[in-house]
């Protein structure tokens, strides 16, 4: 191949030229297949017009729905964010997002989906018009678009580009450096926009089928290779990565296999051993339950907090629910959702466990990535920056001298003097810096980028780079890249559907006095695809800043502004027909205001899942109180469509019970 077209500047990259060629052939081939399927039969009955473009002609079968749900959901949000949090201190606790989702999906299949499909809606906000009125629909549509485009869409682009940048470091195509985050963002964004622009939801569903199946196979291969590497690793190196309170010794590791080593290193027990990370790892990474003061998933969140984003995401999130709205019948949709729930049970084994393994195997690589990131901040500090800088306990542990330099810099800007004990523990350095940051904030001093000890978001890409050999690397990377593009395409498709059907169509009808044509609506949808991908690609490169706390946390945190309020409003909409119509928009806006107040003013230290629980309780109580004091005189009667069969699936109910039981068993094992 021409050197200008494909240049390899870094021999350390794991991909050979053949791998790169096969990767691009696979990606381009699947996208072309999706476009072909999206346009196939577009003039046939039921496959044209807005239903054909936005809802795949309401003709998706259960297996398309199931794989499409998984492919739309599993992306580098998981492979970068969730895997990174597992490598950090959360370990298996982060798997609750997946295993609780399995139970959530079963509930969605038999409680949420029947009510949504009976109305024949295109979008989730559209239901609010039938139940609460046009204004409630508009409020939700606008709030959803702002969060969807600015947070998960941009985050998926960034996290996908991070995989590309780590794995393709040193390669260039047509003069573009594939190791550059910004370049990766634009490649991913434009790839997704291309086929959703042309083929709509049907193109997404068919490519999801391929990417979803490939993703599960590829993830399983990576996990197997990681355990093989752990089995063969030097016990003297591995012992440095054991969690706090682990009693493992070098001799224990020497005689153990891969799985036994994994348990010895990450299963915390009573004892005095100290983890290399310096974090609070009580209980170890093998356990689901975290302390109640854990900033991400305290055990209290398992009672209420974690259910809120789960039910919002799987039951009321447009980019997920849209493929179920395109089901050919209620029974097909239910079977597809239960199938997706079963697949969710295996996701932690191909995402979470590899993340933990990466820290055990390649913590030095994660440290090197952090050093590279930190250097930018340290250079700015050395040049006389007027900002103060936070740092993690890991940073103080791995580079105590630099931590002291940062403390002196922060003390000077805060107008304080510090006398630091040369033997001070990392926790003490962190406590001193926290006090300085508080003092500086009171004086109006700006806060800069957080300095980190390890770049945990690089965990899964690092695993790929170190484990995959030329000849097979292209398949796993193509599967992961495809999952990124698939999730992004789903988000762009759903965002354009909301913007078109909930805003443009309503405004067009009001201004012109008649319904807009299908051609005009499809043209609008395609225009929004282009606009939204441009916005997201401009936002995405900046999400690598450590101040966001990891990409997975960033996504979940900011969806909290709307998730509890929307879930509350829909629960009352489904179950309480006399709740006043104006409470539809009041409930959503109340959650936005309350969540913001808790996050920035009232309790900024509160874990975000607990904030969601508080907001959910307040909004639910408000809706209940208003309904009791002033209920509607007549209950709202929702419309019923005759577009699809609405008979429930008996087999889906049976398998749904099986999925719930399996989930509970997994919790017992890893509790």
C-alpha positions in Angstrom: 0.0 0.0 0.0 1.2 3.5 -0.7 3.2 4.9 2.2 1.2 8.1 2.1 -2.1 6.3 2.4 -1.0 4.1 5.3 2.0 5.1 7.3 3.3 3.2 10.4 5.5 5.4 12.4 5.5 3.5 15.7 6.6 -0.2 15.6 5.1 -0.7 19.1 1.6 -0.7 17.7 0.0 -4.2 17.7 -1.6 -3.9 14.3 0.1 -5.2 11.1 -0.7 -3.7 7.7 -3.0 -6.6 6.9 -4.9 -6.0 10.2 -5.4 -2.4 9.3 -6.6 -3.3 5.8 -9.0 -6.0 7.1 -10.3 -3.6 9.8 -11.3 -0.9 7.2 -12.7 -3.5 4.9 -14.9 -4.9 7.7 -16.1 -1.5 8.9 -16.8 -0.2 5.5 -18.5 -3.4 4.5 -20.9 -3.5 7.4 -21.8 0.2 7.0 -22.5 -0.5 3.3 -24.6 -3.5 4.3 -26.6 -1.3 6.7 -27.2 1.4 4.1 -28.4 -1.3 1.6 -30.8 -2.8 4.2 -32.0 0.7 5.2 -33.0 1.4 1.6 -34.2 -2.1 0.7 -37.9 -2.2 0.1 -38.4 1.5 0.9 -41.2 1.8 -1.6 -43.1 -1.3 -0.3 -46.1 -0.9 2.0 -45.1 -0.2 5.5 -41.5 0.7 4.7 -41.9 4.2 3.3 -42.4 7.6 4.8 -41.6 8.7 8.3 -42.4 5.2 9.9 -39.9 3.6 7.4 -37.1 6.1 8.2 -37.6 6.7 11.9 -39.1 3.3 13.0 -37.8 0.8 10.4 -41.4 0.5 9.1 -42.5 -1.0 12.4 -41.2 -4.3 11.2 -38.3 -5.4 13.5 -38.3 -9.0 14.7 -37.3 -10.1 18.2 -33.7 -11.1 17.3 -33.1 -7.7 15.6 -34.6 -5.9 18.5 -32.5 -7.9 21.0 -29.1 -7.5 19.3 -29.9 -3.9 18.4 -30.6 -3.1 22.1 -27.3 -4.6 23.1 -25.3 -3.0 20.3 -26.9 0.4 20.9 -26.1 0.1 24.6 -22.7 -1.5 24.7 -20.1 0.9 23.4 -16.8 2.4 24.6 -18.9 4.0 27.3 -18.5 0.5 28.8 -15.3 -0.6 27.2 -13.5 2.6 28.3 -15.6 4.1 31.1 -17.0 1.0 32.9 -13.8 -1.0 32.4 -11.8 2.0 33.7 -13.9 2.3 36.8 -13.4 -1.4 37.4 -9.7 -1.0 37.1 -9.8 1.8 39.6 -11.5 1.0 42.9 -15.0 -0.1 42.0 -14.2 -3.5 40.6 -17.3 -5.8 40.3 -19.5 -3.2 41.9 -19.8 -1.4 38.6 -21.4 -4.6 37.2 -24.6 -3.6 38.9 -25.3 -1.3 36.0 -25.5 -4.4 33.8 -27.0 -7.0 36.1 -29.7 -4.7 37.5 -30.4 -3.7 33.9 -31.4 -7.4 33.2 -34.2 -7.2 35.8 -35.1 -3.7 34.6 -35.5 -4.9 31.0 -37.9 -7.6 32.1 -40.1 -5.0 33.9 -39.9 -2.7 30.9 -41.0 -5.5 28.6 -44.3 -6.1 30.5 -45.1 -2.8 32.2 -43.6 0.0 30.0 -43.7 -1.4 26.5 -47.4 -2.3 26.3 -48.4 1.2 27.3 -46.0 2.9 24.9 -46.9 0.6 21.9 -50.6 1.0 22.4 -50.3 4.7 21.7 -48.5 4.2 18.4 -45.9 6.8 19.2 -42.7 7.7 17.4 -40.9 9.2 20.4 -41.0 9.0 24.2 -41.9 12.7 24.6 -44.9 12.1 22.3 -46.5 10.0 25.1 -46.5 13.1 27.3 -48.7 15.0 24.9 -51.4 12.4 25.1 -51.1 12.2 28.9 -50.1 15.7 30.1 -50.2 18.1 27.1 -48.1 19.7 24.4 -46.0 21.8 26.8 -44.9 18.7 28.8 -43.9 17.0 25.5 -41.9 20.1 24.4 -40.1 20.4 27.8 -39.0 16.8 27.8 -38.0 17.0 24.1 -35.7 20.0 24.7 -34.2 18.6 27.9 -33.6 15.2 26.3 -31.9 16.8 23.3 -29.6 18.9 25.3 -28.5 16.0 27.5 -28.4 13.4 24.7 -26.3 15.4 22.2 -24.0 17.1 24.8 -23.4 14.1 27.1 -23.8 10.5 25.9 -23.3 11.3 22.2 -20.2 13.3 22.7 -18.9 10.8 25.3 -19.3 7.8 23.0 -17.4 9.7 20.3 -14.6 10.5 22.8 -14.3 7.1 24.3 -14.3 5.5 20.9 -11.6 7.8 19.7 -9.6 6.9 22.8 -9.6 3.2 21.7 -8.6 4.3 18.2 -5.8 6.6 19.5 -4.3 4.0 21.8 -4.5 1.1 19.4 -3.7 2.9 16.1 -0.9 5.0 17.6 1.7 5.6 14.9 -0.6 5.0 11.9 -1.9 7.6 9.5 -4.4 7.4 6.6 -4.4 10.0 3.9 -2.1 12.0 6.1 -4.5 11.9 9.1 -2.9 10.7 12.4 -5.1 7.9 13.7 -3.4 8.2 17.1 -4.8 11.7 17.6 -8.0 12.0 19.7 -9.5 14.7 17.6 -9.0 12.8 14.4 -10.5 9.7 15.9 -13.6 11.7 17.0 -14.3 12.9 13.5 -13.8 9.5 11.9 -16.2 7.9 14.3 -18.8 10.7 14.1 -18.8 10.8 10.3 -18.9 7.0 10.0 -22.1 6.8 12.2 -23.7 9.8 10.6 -23.3 8.4 7.1 -25.5 5.3 7.4 -28.1 6.8 9.7 -28.4 9.7 7.4 -29.2 7.4 4.5 -30.9 4.4 6.0 -32.5 5.6 9.3 -33.4 3.1 12.1 -33.5 0.1 9.8 -29.9 0.6 8.8 -29.0 0.8 12.5 -30.8 -2.4 13.4 -29.2 -4.5 10.7 -25.6 -3.3 11.4 -26.4 -3.7 15.2 -27.1 -7.4 14.5 -23.5 -7.9 13.1 -21.8 -5.6 15.6 -23.6 -7.0 18.6 -22.7 -10.6 17.9 -19.1 -9.7 17.0 -18.8 -7.7 20.2 -19.7 -10.6 22.4 -17.3 -13.0 20.6 -14.5 -10.5 20.6 -14.9 -9.5 24.3 -14.9 -13.2 25.3 -11.6 -13.7 23.4 -10.0 -10.7 25.1 -11.1 -12.0 28.5 -9.6 -15.4 27.8 -6.3 -13.9 26.6 -6.2 -11.7 29.8 -6.6 -14.7 32.1 -3.9 -16.5 30.1 -1.6 -13.6 30.6 -2.4 -13.4 34.3 -1.6 -17.1 34.7 1.8 -16.6 33.1 2.8 -13.3 34.7 5.5 -12.9 37.3 4.0 -13.3 40.8 6.5 -10.7 42.2 5.0 -8.1 39.9 1.4 -9.1 40.4 1.6 -8.9 44.2 2.1 -5.2 43.9 -1.4 -4.8 42.6 -3.3 -6.6 45.3 -6.2 -4.8 46.9 -6.2 -3.5 50.5 -6.8 -6.3 53.1 -5.7 -9.1 50.7 -3.6 -11.7 52.4 -2.2 -13.0 49.2 1.6 -13.8 49.1 4.0 -14.4 46.3 4.0 -18.1 47.1 0.2 -18.2 46.9 0.3 -16.7 43.4 3.1 -18.9 42.2 1.0 -22.0 42.7 -2.3 -20.6 41.4 -3.9 -20.6 38.0 -5.5 -17.6 36.2 -8.8 -17.5 38.0 -7.2 -18.3 41.4 -4.7 -15.4 40.9 -7.5 -13.1 40.0 -9.3 -13.9 43.2 -6.2 -13.7 45.4 -5.3 -10.3 44.1 -8.7 -8.7 44.1 -10.7 -10.4 46.9 -10.1 -8.3 50.0 -10.2 -10.0 53.4 -9.3 -8.9 57.0 -5.6 -8.0 57.2 -3.2 -5.1 57.0 -1.9 -5.3 53.4 -1.9 -2.0 51.5 -3.0 -1.6 47.9 -0.7 0.1 45.5 -3.5 2.4 44.5 -3.9 4.0 47.9 -7.7 4.0 47.5 -10.4 2.8 49.9 -10.7 -0.8 48.7 -12.4 -2.4 51.7 -14.0 -5.6 50.6 -11.9 -5.8 47.4 -12.8 -5.6 43.8 -14.5 -8.9 43.7 -17.4 -7.7 45.8 -20.6 -5.8 44.7 -21.2 -4.0 47.9 -19.3 -0.7 48.5 -19.2 1.5 51.6 -22.0 4.0 52.1 -19.6 6.8 51.6 -18.3 5.5 48.2 -18.5 8.4 45.7 -19.9 6.3 42.9 -21.9 3.3 44.0 -22.5 3.2 47.8 -24.5 0.2 49.0 -27.4 2.6 49.6 -27.7 3.2 45.8 -28.5 -0.5 45.3 -31.7 0.0 47.2 -33.1 3.0 45.2 -30.5 5.2 43.5 -29.3 2.7 40.8 -32.8 1.7 39.8 -33.6 5.3 38.7 -31.0 5.5 35.8 -31.7 1.9 34.9 -35.5 2.4 34.4 -35.0 5.8 32.8 -32.4 4.4 30.4 -34.1 1.2 29.4 -37.7 2.3 29.5 -37.7 6.0 28.7 -34.5 6.8 26.8 -35.4 7.4 23.2 -32.2 6.0 21.6 -32.8 2.7 23.4 -36.6 2.5 23.3 -36.8 3.5 19.6 -35.9 0.0 18.4 -38.7 -1.5 20.6 -41.1 1.1 19.2 -40.2 -0.3 15.8 -41.2 -3.9 16.7 -43.6 -5.6 14.4 -45.8 -6.6 17.3 -45.9 -6.3 21.1 -44.9 -10.0 21.4 -41.9 -9.5 19.2 -40.8 -6.5 21.2 -41.2 -8.4 24.5 -39.2 -11.4 23.2 -36.5 -9.0 21.9 -36.2 -7.2 25.2 -36.0 -10.4 27.3 -33.3 -11.7 24.9 -31.3 -8.5 25.4 -31.8 -9.0 29.2 -30.2 -12.4 29.0 -27.3 -11.0 27.0 -26.8 -8.3 29.7 -25.8 -11.0 32.2 -22.6 -11.9 30.3 -21.5 -8.3 29.7 -19.6 -7.8 33.0 -17.5 -10.9 32.1 -16.2 -9.2 28.9 -16.0 -5.6 30.2 -15.7 -5.4 34.0 -13.4 -8.3 34.7 -11.0 -7.4 31.9 -10.7 -3.9 33.4 -9.7 -5.3 36.7 -7.2 -7.7 35.0 -5.7 -4.8 33.1 -4.6 -3.1 36.4 -3.2 -6.4 37.6 -1.2 -6.9 34.4 -0.4 -3.5 33.0 -0.6 -0.9 35.8 2.7 0.5 34.6 1.2 1.3 31.3 -1.7 3.1 33.0 0.8 5.0 35.0 2.7 6.1 31.9 -0.5 7.4 30.3 -1.2 9.4 33.5 2.3 10.8 33.4 1.8 12.0 29.9 -1.4 13.7 30.7 -0.1 15.2 33.9 2.9 16.7 32.2 0.7 19.2 30.4 -0.7 20.5 33.7 2.7 20.5 35.4 4.2 22.5 32.5 1.5 25.1 32.9 2.1 25.2 36.7 5.9 25.7 36.1 5.1 28.5 33.7 3.4 30.5 36.4 -0.2 29.3 36.1 -2.7 31.2 38.3 -4.9 28.2 38.9 -4.8 25.7 41.8 -4.7 22.0 41.0 -6.4 19.1 42.7 -4.8 15.6 42.7 -5.8 12.1 43.5 -4.4 10.0 46.3 -2.9 7.8 43.6 -0.9 10.8 42.3 0.5 11.5 45.8 1.4 7.8 46.2 3.1 7.4 42.9 4.9 10.7 42.7 5.1 12.3 46.2 7.7 14.9 45.2 5.5 16.3 42.5 2.6 16.2 44.9 4.6 18.4 47.3 5.4 20.8 44.4 1.7 21.1 43.7 1.0 21.7 47.4 3.5 24.6 47.5 2.0 26.1 44.3 -1.5 25.9 45.6 -0.5 27.2 49.1 1.1 30.3 47.4 -2.1 31.1 45.4 -4.3 30.5 48.5 -2.2 32.8 50.6 -1.3 30.0 53.0 1.9 28.5 54.3 2.3 24.7 54.6 4.8 22.7 56.6 4.8 19.3 55.0 6.3 16.3 56.8 8.7 14.6 54.4 7.3 11.2 55.6 3.6 12.3 55.2 1.4 9.6 53.8 -0.5 10.1 50.6 -3.8 10.5 52.4 -2.3 13.3 54.5 -1.0 15.1 51.4 -4.5 14.8 49.9 -6.1 16.2 53.0 -3.8 19.2 53.0 -4.5 19.9 49.4 -8.2 19.6 49.8 -8.1 22.3 52.5 -5.9 24.5 50.3 -8.4 24.1 47.4 -11.3 25.1 49.6 -9.3 28.2 50.8 -8.4 29.1 47.2 -12.0 28.7 46.0 -13.2 31.2 48.7 -10.6 33.7 47.4 -11.9 33.2 43.8 -8.9 31.4 42.5 -9.7 29.2 39.5 -9.2 25.4 39.7 -7.3 23.6 37.0 -7.1 20.0 35.8 -6.8 17.2 38.3 -3.5 15.3 38.4 -3.9 11.6 38.4 -1.8 8.5 39.3 -3.2 6.2 36.7 -5.2 6.8 33.5 -7.9 4.2 34.2 -9.9 5.1 31.1 -7.0 3.6 29.1 -7.5 0.2 30.7 -9.3 -1.7 28.0 -7.4 -0.1 25.0 -4.2 -1.0 26.9 -5.4 -4.6 27.2 -6.1 -4.8 23.5 -2.7 -3.3 22.6 -0.8 -5.7 24.8 -2.8 -8.9 24.2 -4.0 -9.0 20.6 -1.7 -10.5 18.0 -1.5 -9.5 14.4 -3.9 -11.6 12.4 -6.8 -11.5 14.9 -6.5 -7.9 16.2 -8.6 -6.5 13.4 -11.6 -8.6 14.3 -11.8 -7.5 17.9 -11.0 -3.9 17.1 -13.6 -3.8 14.3 -16.2 -5.2 16.7 -15.5 -2.6 19.3 -15.3 0.2 16.7 -18.6 -1.1 15.3 -20.2 -1.0 18.7 -19.1 2.6 19.1 -20.5 3.6 15.7 -23.6 1.6 16.3 -24.3 3.4 19.6 -23.6 6.7 18.1 -25.8 6.0 15.1 -28.6 5.1 17.4 -28.2 8.3 19.4 -28.1 10.5 16.2 -31.2 8.7 14.9 -33.1 9.2 18.1 -32.0 12.8 18.5 -33.1 13.6 15.0 -36.4 11.8 15.5 -37.1 13.8 18.7 -36.1 17.1 17.0 -38.2 16.3 13.9 -41.3 14.7 15.4 -41.6 16.6 18.7 -40.4 20.1 17.6 -40.3 20.6 13.8 -43.6 18.7 13.1 -45.4 20.5 15.9 -44.1 23.9 15.0 -44.7 23.3 11.3 -48.3 22.3 11.9 -48.9 25.4 14.0 -47.2 27.8 11.6 -48.6 26.4 8.3 -51.9 25.1 9.6 -51.4 21.6 8.2 -49.2 18.5 8.6 -45.7 18.6 7.0 -45.2 16.0 4.3 -43.2 12.8 4.9 -40.5 14.0 2.6 -40.1 17.3 4.5 -39.9 15.4 7.8 -37.3 13.0 6.6 -35.3 15.9 5.1 -35.5 17.6 8.5 -34.4 14.4 10.3 -31.3 14.1 8.0 -30.5 17.7 8.6 -30.5 17.2 12.3 -28.2 14.1 12.0 -25.6 16.4 10.4 -26.1 19.2 12.9 -25.9 17.0 15.9 -22.9 15.0 14.8 -21.0 18.3 14.2 -21.9 19.6 17.7 -20.9 16.3 19.4 -17.6 16.1 17.5 -16.7 19.6 18.6 -17.5 18.8 22.3 -15.9 15.3 22.4 -12.2 16.0 22.4 -12.4 18.0 25.6 -13.9 15.1 27.6 -10.5 13.6 28.3 -10.0 16.2 31.0 -9.7 14.3 34.4 -12.0 16.9 36.0 -14.9 14.9 34.6 -14.0 12.0 36.8 -14.0 9.3 34.1 -16.2 9.1 31.1 -18.7 6.6 32.6 -19.3 8.8 35.7 -19.6 11.9 33.5 -22.5 10.3 31.6 -24.4 9.0 34.6 -23.9 12.2 36.6 -25.3 14.6 34.0 -28.2 12.3 33.0 -29.3 12.8 36.7 -30.6 16.2 35.8 -33.5 14.6 33.9 -33.7 10.9 34.7 -35.5 10.9 38.1 -38.0 13.6 37.0 -38.9 11.9 33.8 -39.2 8.5 35.5 -41.5 10.0 38.1 -43.7 11.7 35.6 -44.1 8.6 33.5 -44.9 6.3 36.4 -47.7 8.6 37.4 -48.7 8.9 33.7 -48.8 5.1 33.4 -50.5 4.3 36.8 -52.4 7.4 38.0 -54.8 8.7 35.4 -56.1 11.6 37.5 -52.7 13.3 38.0 -53.1 16.9 36.7 -51.7 17.6 33.2 -49.5 20.5 34.3 -47.5 18.1 36.6 -45.9 16.6 33.5 -43.7 19.6 32.9 -43.5 20.7 36.5 -42.1 17.3 37.6 -39.3 17.4 34.9 -38.3 21.0 35.7 -38.5 20.4 39.5 -35.9 17.6 39.1 -33.6 19.8 37.0 -33.6 22.6 39.7 -33.3 20.2 42.7 -30.5 18.1 41.2 -28.6 21.2 40.3 -29.1 22.7 43.8 -27.9 19.4 45.4 -24.9 19.1 43.1 -23.6 22.7 43.4 -24.9 24.1 46.6 -26.6 21.9 49.1 -24.6 18.6 49.1 -21.9 18.6 46.4 -20.1 15.8 48.3 -23.2 13.5 48.0 -22.8 10.5 45.6 -24.7 11.2 42.4 -26.8 8.1 42.8 -27.9 9.3 46.2 -28.8 12.7 44.6 -30.9 10.9 42.1 -32.7 9.1 44.9 -33.4 12.3 46.8 -34.8 14.0 43.6 -36.9 10.9 42.8 -38.4 11.0 46.3 -39.2 14.7 46.2 -40.7 14.7 42.7 -42.8 11.5 43.5 -44.0 13.1 46.7 -44.9 16.3 45.0 -46.8 14.5 42.3 -48.7 12.4 44.9 -49.5 15.4 47.0 -50.9 17.5 44.1 -52.9 14.5 42.9 -54.4 14.0 46.3 -55.2 17.7 46.8 -56.5 18.5 43.3 -57.0 15.5 41.0 -58.4 15.7 37.5 -62.2 15.5 37.4 -62.0 12.8 34.7 -59.2 10.3 34.2 -57.1 10.6 31.0 -57.9 8.0 28.4 -54.9 7.2 26.2 -55.3 6.4 22.4 -54.9 2.9 21.1 -53.3 2.1 17.8 -54.3 -0.6 15.3 -50.9 -0.5 13.5 -49.5 -3.6 15.2 -50.7 -6.6 17.2 -50.9 -5.9 20.9 -51.1 -9.5 22.3 -48.5 -10.2 25.0 -45.9 -13.0 24.7 -46.3 -16.0 27.1 -42.8 -17.4 26.2 -41.2 -14.1 26.9 -42.8 -14.1 30.4 -41.3 -17.5 31.2 -37.8 -16.5 30.0 -38.1 -13.3 31.8 -38.5 -15.2 35.1 -35.4 -17.3 34.2 -33.4 -14.1 33.6 -34.4 -12.6 37.0 -33.4 -15.8 38.8 -30.0 -16.0 37.1 -29.4 -12.3 38.0 -30.1 -13.0 41.7 -27.7 -16.0 41.6 -24.9 -13.8 40.2 -25.5 -11.3 43.0 -25.2 -14.1 45.6 -21.9 -15.2 44.1 -20.3 -11.8 44.0 -22.0 -10.1 46.9 
